[in-house]
């Protein structure tokens, strides 16, 4: 099982303050990596750090705003200053807005793309430099089932996630020969805070569940294995791939069984 070990590795994880980002940070730390936790909410980051340390892991915090270009560009050099290397970049932070397409605004569109796509581009670009120099690295970008399909009222979010997949595959083409892999994880519906608004809609949870072959929403901890796999030597020949973690939602056409 040593091919899944992350001992001696340093990982920068955005969106680590809650939800899937927190769960994946716990997973990488549990596999032996030192994790640098990034997000805007310092209090929530401290909660994540406390959970990791109590479990025997190692973590520190780098709080910054993903919509601030200078902060994104400066994040990797700060990790290098603190730890001397960066082995894993996991981009999870993201923003979604809901609106009828004809009522959507360019302001919201740019805000979502700046948070989801532009920040990923900047962090990937800066992380690629030390990874290329050291001859090894793992870039993991978290997208969504909406990175491979569309959904009404999510034009900006779907556009950003489709864009991240294209970005990831281009990075794979550029950096694969230098020992740096670049892959995506595409989660489906998970029981996380970001989906609280959806869960509050009458009948929504069941309507989605009826179309998931697994018959349920995901638990955030179920993202840990996918993240460890793509961050570790076990995925050394996986590059430019989109790993679906959605209970089969995007791959299988289902009709809810009726009595």
C-alpha positions in Angstrom: 0.0 0.0 0.0 3.0 2.3 0.0 2.0 3.6 -3.5 -0.8 5.5 -1.7 1.5 7.1 0.9 2.0 10.8 0.8 4.7 10.9 3.5 7.1 13.7 3.0 4.8 15.5 0.5 3.5 19.1 0.8 0.0 19.9 -0.5 -1.7 23.2 -1.0 -5.5 22.8 -0.9 -8.0 25.6 -1.7 -11.5 25.5 -0.4 -10.2 23.7 2.7 -12.4 25.5 5.2 -15.5 23.3 4.8 -17.2 20.6 2.8 -15.4 18.5 0.2 -12.2 20.6 0.5 -12.1 19.9 4.3 -12.7 16.2 3.7 -10.0 15.9 1.1 -7.5 17.9 3.2 -8.2 15.4 6.0 -7.6 12.6 3.6 -4.3 13.8 2.3 -3.1 14.6 5.8 -4.2 11.1 6.9 -2.1 9.6 4.1 1.0 11.5 5.4 1.1 14.8 3.6 1.6 18.1 5.2 -1.3 20.2 4.1 -1.5 24.0 3.6 -5.1 25.0 4.1 -6.3 27.9 1.9 -9.6 29.8 1.9 -10.9 33.2 3.0 -12.5 32.2 6.3 -9.7 32.1 8.8 -12.0 30.7 11.6 -13.2 27.8 9.4 -9.6 27.1 8.3 -8.6 26.9 12.0 -11.4 24.4 12.5 -10.1 22.2 9.7 -6.5 22.5 11.0 -7.7 21.5 14.5 -9.4 18.4 13.2 -6.3 17.3 11.2 -3.9 17.9 14.1 -6.2 16.0 16.6 -6.2 13.1 14.2 -2.3 13.1 14.1 -1.8 15.0 10.9 0.2 18.1 10.0 -1.3 21.3 8.7 -0.9 25.1 8.5 -3.0 27.9 7.1 -2.7 30.3 4.3 -5.8 32.6 4.2 -6.4 34.6 1.0 -9.1 35.7 -1.5 -9.1 33.7 -4.7 -10.5 36.7 -6.6 -7.3 38.7 -5.8 -4.8 37.9 -8.5 -1.8 39.0 -6.4 -2.8 36.7 -3.6 -3.2 33.8 -6.0 0.2 34.4 -7.6 1.9 34.8 -4.2 0.4 31.7 -2.6 2.9 29.2 -4.1 6.0 31.2 -3.3 4.7 31.5 0.3 4.3 27.7 0.5 7.9 27.3 -0.9 9.2 29.8 1.6 7.6 27.9 4.5 8.3 24.3 3.4 10.8 24.4 0.6 8.7 22.4 -1.9 5.2 21.9 -3.3 4.3 18.4 -4.4 0.5 18.6 -4.7 -1.9 21.3 -5.7 -5.6 20.6 -5.1 -8.0 23.3 -6.2 -11.4 22.9 -4.7 -12.7 26.4 -3.9 -15.6 27.4 -6.0 -18.7 29.7 -6.3 -22.1 29.0 -7.8 -24.9 31.4 -8.6 -28.4 30.5 -9.8 -30.5 32.5 -12.2 -32.6 32.3 -15.3 -30.2 32.7 -18.2 -32.0 35.8 -19.6 -31.9 37.4 -16.1 -28.2 36.6 -15.5 -25.7 39.4 -15.3 -22.2 39.8 -16.7 -21.1 40.9 -13.2 -22.1 37.5 -11.7 -20.7 35.7 -14.7 -17.3 37.3 -14.3 -17.3 36.8 -10.5 -17.9 33.1 -10.9 -15.3 32.7 -13.6 -12.7 34.7 -11.6 -13.3 32.5 -8.5 -13.5 29.2 -10.2 -11.5 29.3 -13.4 -9.1 32.3 -13.3 -7.9 31.4 -9.8 -7.3 27.8 -10.8 -5.3 29.0 -13.8 -3.1 31.2 -11.7 -2.5 28.6 -9.0 -1.8 25.9 -11.5 0.6 28.1 -13.4 2.6 29.1 -10.4 2.6 25.5 -8.9 3.8 24.1 -12.2 7.1 26.0 -12.0 8.5 24.3 -8.9 6.9 21.0 -9.8 8.5 21.1 -13.3 11.9 22.0 -11.7 11.8 19.1 -9.2 10.6 16.6 -11.9 7.4 15.6 -10.2 4.1 17.0 -9.1 0.4 16.4 -8.9 -2.2 18.9 -9.9 -5.9 18.1 -9.0 -8.7 20.4 -10.0 -12.2 19.8 -8.6 -14.9 20.3 -11.1 -18.5 18.9 -11.0 -20.9 16.8 -13.0 -21.7 20.2 -14.5 -18.2 20.1 -16.0 -19.4 17.4 -18.4 -23.1 18.2 -18.7 -25.3 21.3 -18.6 -28.1 22.3 -16.2 -30.6 25.1 -16.3 -29.9 28.3 -14.3 -26.1 27.6 -13.9 -24.6 29.1 -17.1 -21.6 30.7 -15.3 -20.9 27.8 -13.1 -21.1 25.2 -15.9 -19.0 27.4 -18.1 -16.3 27.7 -15.4 -16.2 24.0 -14.7 -16.1 23.0 -18.4 -13.3 25.5 -18.7 -11.3 23.9 -15.8 -11.4 20.6 -17.6 -9.9 22.1 -20.7 -7.3 23.9 -18.6 -6.5 20.7 -16.8 -6.0 18.7 -20.1 -3.8 21.4 -21.6 -1.6 21.4 -18.5 -1.4 17.6 -18.8 -0.2 18.0 -22.4 2.4 20.6 -21.4 3.8 19.0 -18.2 3.4 15.3 -18.5 6.9 14.8 -19.9 8.3 16.5 -16.8 6.7 14.1 -14.3 3.8 16.4 -13.5 0.3 15.0 -13.8 -2.9 17.1 -14.1 -6.3 15.6 -13.5 -9.9 16.5 -12.4 -12.3 15.0 -9.9 -15.9 15.7 -10.8 -18.2 15.2 -7.8 -21.9 14.8 -8.0 -24.4 15.7 -5.3 -22.9 15.6 -1.8 -24.4 16.5 1.6 -22.4 19.6 2.1 -23.1 23.2 3.2 -22.9 24.6 -0.4 -26.0 22.5 -1.2 -28.1 23.7 1.7 -30.2 25.9 -0.5 -30.9 23.0 -2.9 -31.7 20.6 0.0 -34.3 23.1 1.3 -36.3 23.0 -1.9 -39.4 20.8 -1.4 -38.9 17.4 -3.0 -35.5 18.3 -4.5 -33.3 15.8 -2.6 -35.6 13.0 -3.5 -35.9 14.0 -7.2 -32.1 14.0 -7.5 -31.7 10.8 -5.5 -34.2 9.0 -7.9 -31.7 9.7 -10.7 -28.5 8.5 -9.0 -27.8 4.8 -9.6 -26.3 4.6 -6.1 -29.6 5.6 -4.7 -28.2 8.4 -2.4 -26.2 11.6 -2.2 -22.5 11.3 -1.4 -20.9 11.7 2.0 -17.9 14.2 1.9 -15.6 11.5 3.3 -16.1 9.6 0.0 -14.0 12.1 -1.8 -10.9 11.2 0.2 -10.0 8.1 -1.7 -10.2 9.8 -5.1 -8.0 12.7 -3.9 -5.4 10.3 -2.3 -5.3 8.2 -5.5 -4.6 11.2 -7.8 -2.1 12.8 -5.4 -0.1 9.6 -4.9 2.2 7.4 -6.9 -0.7 5.0 -7.5 -1.9 7.3 -10.3 1.5 7.9 -11.9 0.3 7.1 -15.4 -3.1 8.9 -15.1 -3.0 12.2 -16.8 -5.6 14.6 -18.3 -8.4 12.4 -16.8 -11.7 13.4 -15.3 -12.6 11.1 -12.4 -16.3 11.1 -11.8 -17.4 10.6 -8.2 -21.1 11.0 -8.5 -22.7 7.6 -7.8 -23.1 7.0 -11.5 -25.3 10.1 -12.1 -23.5 11.3 -15.2 -22.8 7.9 -16.7 -26.1 6.0 -16.5 -29.6 6.9 -17.6 -32.0 5.8 -14.8 -35.7 6.1 -14.3 -36.9 5.9 -10.7 -38.6 2.6 -9.9 -42.3 2.8 -9.3 -44.5 0.4 -7.4 
